[in-house]
Amino acid sequence: MQVYPNRFNASLNKGLQPFYLIFGDEPQQKLTAIHQVRKVALANGFDERQTLVADAQFDWQKLLEATQTLSLFSSKQYIELELPTGKPGTQGSKILIELCAQNNPDILLVIHGAKIAKDVQNSKWFKSLDKLGVYVPCYPLEGNALQQWLMEQMRTQGLQASGDVTQLLAEYCEGNLLAASQEIEKLCLLYPKGNPTLEQVEQAVVDQSRYNVFQLIDVLLTGDSQKAVKMLYRLESEGIEPNIIMWALTREWQTLRALQASKQAGQAINWNQHRIWKNRQGLYLSALQRLTPSHLQQLQYKLNIMDNALKQSQVQRPYVELCHLCLLFVPVSLENYALN
């Protein structure tokens, strides 16, 4: 059963399940979910906790032994198993399926790790655990979802969450919920009465937003030039190599050119061929409405110039040049701006 993080605590309060699968790339939501399980488990008599890490050298027999070890102080076993790769391998799969078959009410197993793909979710071991337990996908929050999360966190901490304050926090901490939680805790200490003004919050918080190249591409496809520039600034401050961004921009230009060619030929777009899933198809349709063949031709020309310059180490300020290239996806006319 799949339960999203914002409803996970309510699900726990309805009763513990024998298995919990907590996976994703958002660390704050994962930590919160794991702590919520610990709290409810302790209240239900799971007094002892064992922690295991299934790395390359892990002996899966240790997991079986952990489920069979009786304690002098508690008959219930609470086990947290970190699965860094999201894949237990052949031996691990067999043992996890075996634990499902036993389904011992005195064993509570929490498996957590990074984001997992569909192939893992469709595996026999995962489906067996999911059928008897709960799967919590933890993914980065953006837009309205992020602001709702911030408002809920602030209310929980006793802060009054105005729209302007939550929007400011969202801008400063987007892609970094851990930093957002820390900023909310800091506001609680600075303003114990729980009603800081927008100006006070501006002075207190630090810009800790974190982005990745794939998020940058999505913003370019939507045509949000202001946010794209902010993302580039953050990527530069985090030391992301310009070649990585160039690779992503070139790949998106190739995709857009292929989609536009299908459109001009009067053919239906084969989204599967381009590996564009349904939730992102709207982004590409929006970009195609803005970008004409001449825009893409100009973009190709500028990409070639930048690519050659990077290979020859002739670019003194690569992120300035990358900013120009990104704006061409909006598009913003750069005819009077040279990329050298």
C-alpha positions in Angstrom: 0.0 0.0 0.0 1.4 3.4 -1.0 1.1 6.3 1.4 2.6 9.7 0.8 4.6 11.4 3.5 2.0 14.0 4.3 -0.5 11.3 5.2 1.9 8.8 6.7 1.5 9.8 10.3 -2.3 9.4 10.1 -1.7 6.0 8.6 0.5 5.0 11.5 -2.1 6.1 14.0 -4.5 3.6 12.5 -2.2 0.7 13.4 1.3 -0.6 12.7 2.0 -2.8 9.7 4.7 -5.4 9.7 6.8 -3.9 6.9 7.6 -0.3 5.9 9.4 0.6 2.7 10.7 4.2 2.8 12.6 5.2 -0.4 13.4 8.5 -2.1 15.8 11.3 -2.8 14.3 13.7 -0.2 16.2 13.1 3.1 14.0 15.2 5.4 10.8 13.3 4.6 12.7 10.0 4.9 14.1 10.9 8.3 10.7 12.2 9.5 8.9 9.0 8.3 11.5 6.8 10.0 11.2 8.7 13.3 7.4 8.5 13.2 7.7 4.7 12.9 10.1 4.6 15.8 7.8 6.6 18.0 4.7 4.5 17.3 6.7 1.2 17.5 8.1 2.2 20.9 4.5 2.9 22.1 3.5 -0.6 20.9 6.2 -2.5 22.8 9.0 -2.6 20.3 11.5 -1.5 22.9 14.7 -2.5 21.1 16.0 -1.4 17.7 18.5 -3.1 15.5 20.1 -1.3 12.6 21.6 -3.1 9.6 23.1 -1.8 6.3 22.9 -4.1 3.3 26.0 -3.0 1.5 28.1 -5.2 -0.9 29.6 -7.2 1.9 26.3 -7.7 3.8 25.5 -11.2 5.0 21.7 -11.6 4.6 21.7 -14.3 7.2 22.2 -11.5 9.8 18.8 -10.2 8.9 17.3 -13.7 9.6 19.2 -14.0 12.8 18.0 -10.5 13.9 14.4 -11.6 13.4 14.9 -14.8 15.5 17.0 -13.3 18.3 15.0 -13.1 21.6 15.9 -10.3 24.0 15.8 -10.5 27.8 14.0 -7.2 27.9 11.7 -7.4 24.9 10.0 -10.1 22.8 9.3 -7.7 20.0 12.0 -7.0 17.4 12.2 -3.6 15.6 14.7 -3.7 12.7 15.8 -0.9 10.4 17.5 -2.1 7.2 19.2 0.4 4.9 19.3 -0.7 1.3 21.6 1.8 -0.4 21.1 0.5 -4.0 17.5 -0.3 -3.6 18.2 -3.9 -4.8 18.8 -6.7 -2.3 20.1 -9.2 -4.9 19.2 -12.8 -5.3 19.9 -13.9 -1.8 18.4 -10.8 -0.2 15.2 -11.2 -2.3 14.7 -14.8 -1.1 15.1 -13.9 2.5 12.8 -10.9 2.3 10.1 -13.1 0.6 10.7 -15.7 3.4 10.1 -13.0 6.0 6.8 -12.1 4.3 5.7 -15.8 4.4 6.4 -15.9 8.2 4.7 -12.5 8.9 5.6 -12.6 12.5 3.5 -10.0 14.5 6.5 -9.5 16.9 8.8 -8.4 14.0 8.6 -4.9 12.6 10.9 -4.3 9.6 11.7 -0.9 8.1 13.6 -0.9 4.8 14.8 2.5 3.5 17.1 3.8 0.8 17.4 6.2 -2.1 14.9 6.5 -4.9 13.9 3.3 -6.6 12.8 2.8 -10.2 9.8 0.9 -11.5 11.8 -2.3 -12.0 12.4 -2.5 -8.2 8.7 -1.7 -7.4 7.7 -4.5 -9.8 10.0 -7.1 -8.3 8.6 -10.1 -6.4 10.2 -9.1 -3.0 9.0 -5.6 -3.2 5.4 -6.6 -4.1 5.4 -9.2 -1.3 6.4 -6.6 1.3 4.2 -3.9 -0.1 1.1 -6.2 0.0 1.6 -6.7 3.7 3.0 -3.3 4.6 3.3 0.4 3.5 5.5 2.0 0.8 6.4 5.7 1.4 7.9 7.4 -1.6 9.8 10.5 -0.5 10.4 12.9 -3.4 11.4 16.6 -3.6 8.5 19.1 -3.2 8.0 22.1 -5.5 5.5 24.8 -6.0 2.2 24.5 -4.1 3.2 21.2 -2.5 6.3 22.8 -1.0 4.3 25.8 0.3 1.7 23.5 1.9 4.4 21.4 3.5 6.0 24.6 4.9 2.7 25.9 6.2 2.1 22.6 8.0 5.5 22.5 9.5 5.2 26.1 10.8 1.8 25.5 12.3 3.2 22.3 14.0 6.0 24.5 15.5 3.6 27.2 16.7 4.4 29.7 14.0 1.7 31.7 12.1 2.2 30.9 8.5 1.3 33.8 6.2 1.3 33.3 2.5 4.2 35.8 2.0 6.3 34.1 4.6 5.8 30.6 3.2 6.5 31.8 -0.3 9.8 33.4 0.9 10.8 30.2 2.7 9.9 28.2 -0.4 12.2 30.4 -2.6 15.1 30.2 -0.1 14.9 26.5 0.6 13.4 24.9 -2.5 14.9 21.5 -3.0 16.3 21.4 0.5 13.6 20.5 3.1 16.3 19.7 5.7 17.4 23.4 5.5 13.8 24.5 5.6 13.2 22.6 8.8 16.3 24.1 10.3 15.1 27.6 9.3 11.7 27.0 10.9 13.3 25.9 14.1 15.5 29.0 14.1 12.4 31.2 13.6 10.8 29.5 16.6 13.8 30.4 18.8 14.0 34.0 17.5 10.3 34.7 17.7 8.8 32.5 20.5 5.5 34.3 20.2 5.1 32.7 16.8 4.3 35.7 14.7 7.4 37.0 12.8 6.9 39.6 10.1 8.0 39.1 6.5 10.9 41.6 7.1 12.0 39.7 10.2 12.0 36.4 8.3 14.0 37.9 5.4 16.7 39.0 7.9 16.7 35.6 9.7 16.8 33.0 6.9 19.6 32.2 4.5 19.3 31.2 0.9 19.7 27.4 1.0 17.8 26.3 -2.1 19.3 23.4 -3.9 18.6 22.3 -7.5 19.8 19.8 -10.0 20.2 19.9 -13.7 17.0 18.0 -14.4 15.0 20.6 -12.5 16.7 23.3 -14.5 15.6 21.7 -17.7 12.0 21.5 -16.6 12.0 25.2 -15.7 13.4 26.0 -19.1 10.7 24.0 -20.8 8.1 26.0 -18.9 9.7 29.3 -20.0 10.4 30.7 -16.5 13.6 32.7 -17.2 13.8 34.3 -13.7 13.8 30.9 -12.0 16.2 29.5 -14.5 18.7 32.2 -13.8 18.4 31.6 -10.0 18.9 27.9 -10.5 22.0 28.5 -12.6 23.4 30.7 -9.8 22.9 27.9 -7.3 24.3 25.2 -9.5 27.4 27.4 -10.0 27.8 27.9 -6.2 27.5 24.1 -5.7 30.4 23.5 -8.1 28.4 21.7 -10.9 30.7 21.3 -13.9 29.5 23.4 -16.9 30.0 20.4 -19.2 27.2 18.6 -17.3 24.8 21.5 -18.0 25.9 21.7 -21.6 25.2 18.0 -22.0 21.7 18.5 -20.6 21.0 21.5 -22.8 22.2 19.7 -26.0 20.1 16.7 -25.2 16.9 18.8 -24.7 17.6 20.7 -28.0 17.9 17.3 -29.8 14.6 16.2 -28.3 12.8 19.4 -29.1 14.1 19.3 -32.7 12.8 15.8 -33.1 9.4 16.6 -31.6 9.1 19.7 -33.8 10.0 17.6 -36.9 7.2 15.2 -36.1 4.8 18.1 -35.6 5.7 19.7 -38.9 5.3 16.4 -40.8 1.8 16.1 -39.4 2.7 13.0 -37.4 1.5 12.1 -33.9 4.3 12.5 -31.4 5.6 9.1 -30.2 6.3 10.0 -26.6 7.5 6.5 -25.7 10.2 6.7 -28.4 11.6 9.8 -26.8 11.2 8.4 -23.3 9.0 11.3 -22.2 6.4 10.1 -19.6 2.9 11.5 -19.4 3.7 13.8 -16.4 6.3 15.7 -18.5 4.6 15.8 -21.9 2.8 19.1 -21.1 6.2 20.7 -20.5 7.4 19.8 -24.1 4.1 20.9 -25.7 4.4 24.2 -23.9 8.0 24.7 -25.2 7.0 23.7 -28.7 4.3 26.4 -28.7 7.0 29.1 -28.0 10.0 27.8 -30.0 9.9 28.1 -33.8 12.2 26.3 -36.2 14.3 29.5 -36.4 14.6 29.6 -32.6 15.9 26.0 -32.5 18.3 26.7 -35.4 19.7 29.7 -33.6 20.0 27.6 -30.4 21.9 24.9 -32.4 24.3 27.5 -33.6 25.0 28.9 -30.1 25.3 25.4 -28.6 28.0 24.5 -31.2 30.0 27.6 -30.4 29.8 27.0 -26.7 30.7 23.3 -27.0 33.8 24.1 -29.1 34.8 26.8 -26.7 34.5 24.5 -23.7 36.5 21.8 -25.4 39.3 24.3 -26.1 39.1 25.8 -22.6 38.5 29.2 -24.1 35.6 30.2 -21.9 36.5 32.5 -19.0 33.0 32.8 -17.4 31.2 29.6 -18.5 28.1 30.2 -16.4 27.5 33.6 -18.1 27.5 31.8 -21.4 25.3 29.1 -20.1 22.8 31.7 -18.9 22.6 33.1 -22.4 22.0 29.6 -23.8 19.3 28.9 -21.2 17.5 32.1 -22.1 17.3 30.9 -25.7 15.0 28.1 -24.5 12.5 30.7 -23.2 13.1 32.2 -25.8 14.8 35.6 -25.2 16.4 37.2 -28.2 20.2 37.3 -27.9 21.1 38.5 -31.4 23.0 41.4 -30.0 24.9 39.3 -27.4 28.0 37.4 -28.4 28.8 34.1 -26.6 32.5 35.0 -26.4 
